[in-house]
Amino acid sequence: VSDIEEGMSASLKPASGSTEYKGTISDVTDHVIAVTFDHTDVSSFTENCDVSVIVDNTTYHWANAPVVQVRNHTVYVQAAGKPTVANRRKFPRIDLSNPCEIILKSGITKNGLMKNLSAGGLAFTAENAEIKMGELLKVRINNFAVQKELSAVAIRKTVLPNGKTQYSSRMVDDDTDIAVDV
């Protein structure tokens, strides 16, 4: 935990849940990390959590970390031992804020806002989209150099500090057209 500092992004996922919650590290003491959330009711964090912290371009991950304390909008988790460390990106990515259309497997189209894109995946926010993890999606990005439907599979749903929901997806196949433009 010596690399982890206040202000870094962190996410917690309750051991029995499927939703990941994004917050900000507000304190690090010994092996206890305090993660503060703006728009998340933290009273439900009563069990162990998976903890992920982004440090530079790597992710530190502790599985099944005990919740030590819950107070106000902050969850204190014990991150003891060595974390699993992973290089997060196979391809470079760009941050975007382009509107997009998400076509669900059912054929229903939802409007969203792109967050980032790489040849291997993409992330967007969407309200009331009700996207299931593992669902096949088609995504069209408005006002972007590559004008085609991107095929992706939803892999993560994250409630952001502002209360919006972000969906992360991996491309069905690495997209060489995107690799050239990113």
C-alpha atoms as one frame of an Amber mdcrd trajectory, in Angstrom:
protein
   0.000   0.000   0.000   2.988   2.347   0.017   2.239   3.403  -3.617  -1.365
   4.304  -2.787  -2.168   7.942  -2.042  -5.156  10.116  -1.188  -7.088  11.200
  -4.264  -6.485   8.031  -6.302  -9.426   6.182  -7.832 -10.559   2.995  -6.168
 -13.459   0.612  -6.559 -15.126  -1.782  -4.177 -17.289  -4.744  -5.087 -19.052
  -6.558  -2.234 -18.124 -10.248  -2.248 -21.724 -11.337  -2.817 -22.569  -8.566
  -5.312 -22.064  -7.983  -8.998 -21.903  -4.172  -8.979 -18.632  -2.327  -8.576
 -18.704   1.076  -6.841 -16.158   3.772  -7.727 -14.863   6.172  -5.128 -11.820
   8.158  -4.104  -9.163   7.192  -1.594  -9.436   9.608   1.316  -6.871   8.051
   3.676  -4.278   5.279   3.859  -3.022   4.120   7.252  -0.953   0.979   7.725
  -2.886  -1.583   5.663  -6.264   0.153   5.858  -7.557   2.044   2.821 -10.412
   4.522   3.253 -12.595   4.868   0.144 -15.092   7.741   0.088 -18.179   7.788
  -2.133 -20.233  10.844  -3.101 -23.534   9.259  -4.135 -23.448   5.743  -2.705
 -25.221   4.481   0.398 -22.335   2.693   2.123 -24.417   1.147   4.908 -24.694
  -2.075   2.882 -20.899  -2.621   2.977 -20.965  -5.105   5.843 -19.056  -7.982
   4.264 -15.711  -8.525   2.595 -15.054  -6.656  -0.670 -12.874  -6.919  -3.716
 -10.716  -3.774  -3.789  -9.110  -2.325  -6.918  -6.857   0.733  -6.971  -5.388
   2.288 -10.111  -1.724   3.256  -9.682  -0.230   4.734 -12.846  -1.221   2.265
 -15.578  -1.547  -0.764 -13.352  -4.327  -2.076 -11.151  -3.689  -3.310  -7.619
  -6.341  -5.820  -6.593  -7.108  -7.392  -3.228  -9.757 -10.122  -3.255 -12.047
 -10.636  -0.302 -10.622  -7.767   1.798 -12.339  -7.342   5.193 -14.420  -4.229
   5.806 -13.016  -2.712   8.999 -15.421   0.186   9.435 -18.199   2.075   7.649
 -18.714   5.717   8.602 -20.574   8.546   6.841 -19.777   8.048   3.123 -16.515
   6.170   3.718 -15.704   2.448   3.752 -12.477   1.329   5.459 -11.034  -1.919
   4.090  -8.008  -3.890   5.195  -5.670  -4.443   2.251  -3.159  -6.787   3.809
  -0.657  -8.872   1.905   0.542  -8.465  -1.649  -2.075  -7.380  -4.157  -2.481
  -8.932  -7.558  -0.894  -6.442  -9.964  -2.019  -6.275 -13.565  -1.098  -4.121
 -16.520  -4.495  -2.784 -17.439  -4.172  -2.211 -21.144  -3.310  -4.369 -24.132
  -3.858  -1.333 -26.414  -3.622   2.420 -25.800  -6.923   4.134 -25.119  -8.366
   7.578 -25.583 -10.855   9.408 -23.409 -13.955  10.501 -25.302 -17.120  12.441
 -24.583 -18.949  11.677 -27.839 -22.625  10.738 -27.787 -23.203   7.116 -28.774
 -25.988   4.670 -29.521 -26.012   1.279 -27.827 -28.005  -1.417 -29.596 -28.957
  -4.224 -27.230 -29.363  -7.852 -28.241 -33.149  -7.331 -28.134 -32.813  -4.631
 -30.823 -33.655  -1.795 -28.426 -31.429   1.263 -28.860 -30.263   3.335 -25.875
 -28.437   6.657 -25.919 -25.157   6.951 -24.090 -21.997   8.983 -23.742 -18.605
   7.486 -24.567 -15.984   7.592 -21.797 -13.042   5.832 -23.451 -12.090   3.603
 -26.347  -9.283   1.263 -27.362  -8.875  -1.482 -29.947  -9.745  -4.001 -27.230
 -12.661  -2.348 -25.472 -14.805   0.650 -24.680 -16.669   2.317 -21.848 -19.775
   4.497 -21.879 -22.367   5.877 -19.501 -26.067   5.291 -20.076 -29.121   5.990
 -17.961 -31.724   3.264 -17.412 -29.998   0.994 -19.923 -30.484  -2.252 -17.929
 -27.578  -3.950 -19.707 -26.788  -7.456 -18.492 -23.189  -8.540 -18.000 -22.198
 -10.857 -20.831 -24.733  -9.259 -23.202 -23.629  -8.678 -26.792 -23.860  -5.004
 -27.786 -23.432  -2.941 -30.932 -22.124   0.589 -30.342 -22.159   3.509 -32.794
 -20.032   6.521 -31.846 -21.273   9.866 -33.168 -18.783  12.373 -34.609 -15.871
   9.939 -34.583 -13.362   9.066 -37.326 -14.348   5.382 -37.411 -17.982   5.258
 -38.501 -19.129   1.686 -37.995 -20.907  -0.427 -35.436 -18.526  -1.843 -32.866
 -19.378  -5.284 -31.497 -18.653  -5.675 -27.806 -19.626  -7.710 -24.757 -20.593
  -5.966 -21.501 -18.184  -7.057 -18.765 -18.543  -4.530 -15.935 -21.157  -2.187
 -14.502 -19.846   0.598 -12.268 -21.751   3.209 -10.287 -19.669   6.378 -10.613
 -19.208   8.961  -7.836 -21.747  11.240  -9.609 -24.413   8.511  -9.414 -24.332
   7.640 -13.140 -23.758   4.097 -14.378 -20.758   3.264 -16.545 -20.628   0.094
 -18.620 -17.283  -1.352 -19.651 -17.164  -3.741 -22.580 -14.539  -5.734 -24.398
 -14.541  -5.920 -28.159 -15.670  -9.233 -29.628 -12.484  -9.081 -31.714  -9.646
  -6.565 -31.404 -10.512  -3.767 -33.804  -7.556  -2.817 -36.052  -9.382   0.267
 -37.374  -9.606   1.612 -33.829  -5.956   0.691 -33.135  -4.866   2.926 -36.032
  -6.950   5.915 -34.852  -6.031   5.663 -31.176
